[in-house]
Amino acid sequence: MNKVLSPVIGALVGAAIVGGIWYGTSASNNQNAVVAKVDNTPITRSQLLAESESYAGSSMLSQLITNQLVLDAAQQQNIKASDAEVNQALLGLEQQNGITSDSQLNELLQQSHMTKDQLMTQLKVEVLGQKLAESKVKVTDKQIQSYYNKNKSSLTTPEKRSISDIVVKTKSKAQDIENQLKQGKDFATLAKSNSIDSVTKSKGGAMGSFTQSDLQSQYPEIASQAFKLSQGAVSDPIKVSDGYELIKVTKITPAKTPTLAQAKSEITTALKEQNAESPQQLYADLAKKANIQILDSSYASVKDSIENPQPTTMS
């Protein structure tokens, strides 16, 4: 759902940096409280509030209006956002912005004067907005067939291989184990008693299941050999950083291309995402159908800016 989620860190958090100050100061009972001093000159909460509103008032009001437009339209059309969908949106947002831990997310939220609940609420609105935009897209069988023909490779699940290994210090030790295997000794048993790979030793050498690209990125020293072997075959000793490694292909799961019928749902979703209108156009369409009243003349331009968004330019 990148079309809607992409502005969150920029527009939402950017506005929240000031908006959080705005809301935080307005919630204070003592607007004359001094928040800072320059030499002997005080700066009060009321000054901070006024400056915050002048800087972010229009953008925050616009955000609140568009949020309500989305919530109202979703309710009218019985469109819902599940917790799982909102959590997935959060995960996408974290990946998009290099956030790998709760502490990093909390640090960003703190810097932005936001709470986790506020972010999750906004993400829910973004998910609903994407669903509203996608609900307007009609996908034909002809489009589905065309997409399938052009994207078979990306729809195909690549071949995967389950790999086990035995790592030893010396080539002579590796050759000795190789001879034992040729005599019929069990690979897993030899791995448990001989391997110096602390991660796989207790599992009989089992490394896991990999596509060729995954294995190349994680274990480049053995990747080419692993995808030359037949199922059940064991490699010759391979020189690796820790010594010498023997690998066994315990299972091969062939690549699989889904039929058109099997891929139809996935393709339909992809086409809806590709062809859904932008968030700004969605807000404009919803705003023109709603009764929006701006009661403070200083924000008179907000309604027009929502209904007539400026086209975005590519930098």
N, C-alpha and C positions, 0 to 999 in steps of 0.2 A: 504493500500500500504506500509506495514511496511518494506518489503524487501529492498526497495530503500530509503525510508525516514529515516530509523534508523541511517545511518551514518551522517546525516546532522549536528546535534549538535556536534558530535565528530570530524569528519574529516574536515567538512567545516568550522565550527566556530573555531576549533582549529587552522587551517591554517590561517583563517582570522585574528586571534589575531596578528599574525606576519605579515600576508599579508597586513593587513590594515595599519600597520606601513610602510611597504615597499611601497605601492602605495601612501600613504600620504606623505612620504618623497620625493619620486621621483617626485611628482607633485610640489614640492617647487622649486622656482626659485633660491633660495640662498642655495646651498648645503654646504656652509661654515658657515652657521648660527650655533651658539652654542645652543645646546638644553639642556645641563647640564654641571656642573663643579664638579670635585672632587678636593677639595682644590683649587689650582689655575690652574689645568689642565682641558682644555675645551674638551667636547665631541660634535662633529659636526654632522649635518644632514647627511653628506656624510658617516661618520663612521657608523651611525645608519642604513643607507641604505645598506651599504656593509654587515653588520652583519645580517640584516634581509634577504637579498637575499641568503646568504650562508646557513642560517638556513631553510628558507621556499621556496627557489626558485624552487626546483624540485617538491615539492608537489603542489605548486601553478600552475606551468606549466602543470603538470599532470591533475590538476582539469580543467584548461582552455581547454586542448586538449579533455578530455572526454566530457566536456560540448558541445564542438563544434561537436564532433562525434554524440552525441545524437540529437542535433538540426538538423544536416544535414540529418540523417537517418529519423527523424520524418517528415521533410519536403518532403523527397523523397517518403515516404509512406502515406503522407497526414494524419498523426496522429497529433491531436491537443490537447492542454490542456486548458480547459475553466477556466474562472475566478473562478467559483464555485468549480471546482476541486482543484485549487491551494489554495483557501481559506480553503477548507476542509483539505488539507495537512498541512496548517499552524495550524489549530485547533488540528489536531492529534499530531503535533510536540509540541504544548503547553501542551497538556494533558500528553504526554509522559515525559515531563520534569518539570511538576508541575508548569507551568506558568498559573496564573489565572487572570492576569490583563495586560492592555497595558503598565503600568508603569514597571512591571517586565520584559516584553519583551523588552521594550526600554532600560532598564538597561543592559540586556544581550547583546543587539546589541551594546550599547555604549562600554561595556567592550571588545567586540570582534572586535571593529573598523569596524563595518558593518552598513549599512543603511537598513531600512525596504525594500527599493526597491531592494537592492542587495539580501536580503534573499528571497524575493518573486520571483526574477528571478531564483535563484538557485532551489527553490521549484518547479518552472515550469519545469525546466530541469529534476528534479527527477520524477515528474509525467509523463513526456514524456518517460523517461527511463523505468518506470514501464510498461507503455502501450506498448512500443516496445518489452519488454521481454515477456509480456503476449500474444502479437500477434503471437509469435512463438509457443505457446502451442496449441496443438490440443486436444480437449476434446471429448471423444466418448460417445454415449448413454449408453454403459455399465458402464463407469465410473460414469456417472450421476446417474444411477439407484443404483449403489453400495453406493455412497455417501448418497443418499436419505435414503436408508435402514439403514445405520449406524448412521445417524444424525437426525432422525425424531424429537427427543426431543429438539434439539437446533433450529430446523426449526419451531417448534410449538410456536405460540403466546400464552403465558400463560393467564389463566383466570384473568380478572380484575374486581374489584368491586368499584362502586361509593359509597362513605361513607359520611354521614353527622353526626355532633355531637352537643351535648349540654353539656357544662361543667358548673358545679355549685360548690359552696364551700362545702356544707354539704350533707350528705347522706339523711337526711330528706327532703331537697329541691329536690334532685334527685328523691326520691320516690314519692313526690308530683307531679312532672312533669310526671313521669311514669304513675301515676294514671290518669292524664289528657289525656295522649296519649291513654290509654285504653278506655277512654270515647269518643274518636274520635277527640280530638283536633289535629290541624295541627302541624306537627313536625317543619317545617320551621318557622311558626309564633311563636311557643314557644321558638325556638332558638333565634330569634331576640329580644324577650322580656326578656329572662332569662339567656342566656349563657354569661359566662365571658371570652370565647375564642374570643379575639379581632380580630383574623384573619378571623374566619368563621362566626361570629355573624351576620354581615351585609348581608351575603350571605345565610341566613337561615340555617346556620350550614354546608353548603357544603364544604367538605374538598378536594374533587377531586377524581380521579380514580386511583386505585393502584393494582399492582400485589401483591401476598402475600409476596414476598421477599422485595418489595419496602416498603410495610406497616410495615413489621417487622423491617426494618432498620430505618424508620422515626418515627414510632409510635408503639414501641414494646409493650406498655401497653395494647393496644386494638387489636393487630393483630390477636391473636388466636381466640378471640370472633368474630371478623368481618368476618372471613372465616368459621364460623360455622352457621351463620344466613342465612335464606332464603331471597330472594328478598322481600323488603318491611318490614321485621321484625326489631324490635328494641331490643337492648340488655337490660339486667338488669343493674342497676348502677354499674359501674366499678371504683374501687379505682385507682386514678391517682395522679401524683405529685401535681396538682393544686386543687384537691378535688375529685369530682365524675363526671363521664362522661357517658352519654347515647349515643349510636351510632345506626344509622339506615343504612341499606344497601338499597340504592335507586335503584341500577341497578347492575345486574350481566352480564358481557360479557364472555361467555364460552371460554375456551381454543380452539384454532383452529389450526389444522395441515393442511398445504397446500397440495394439490395434487402434484404429480410429475410434471405435466405440469405447475402448478402455481409456483413451486419452481425451475424450470429448469434454468431460467436466473440467479437467485441468486447462485445456485449450480455451474453453469458454471463459474461465476466470481470467486467463492471461489477456484475452482480447478485450474483456470489459475493463481491465486495469489500463491497457494501452490506450483505449479510446474514450475513457471517462474524461469529462471536462475538468478543467483546473479548479482548485478550491475557490479562486477569486471569481470565476464564472459561475460556479455553483452558488456562492453567496449572493452574487448579483441577481441571478434568477430568483432565488428565494426572497430577496429583499423587495424586488419589484412586485411580488405577489402579497407581501405582508403590509400591515399598517404600522409603519415605523414613525414615531413622533419624537422629534428632537425638541425638548422643552427649554433647553439652555442655548441661547443664540450664539454663544461662543463656540458651540460645537455644531453649528448649522451645516458645515461642509461634510460632516461625517457620513450622513445618509447618501449624499451624492457620490462620495468616494467609494462606498460599498456597491452602489448600483451601477456605477460606471468606472470600473477599475482601469487603471492605466496598463497598457500592454507591457509585459516584461521584456526587457532587451537582453540578449545574450552577450555576455562580456567575452 
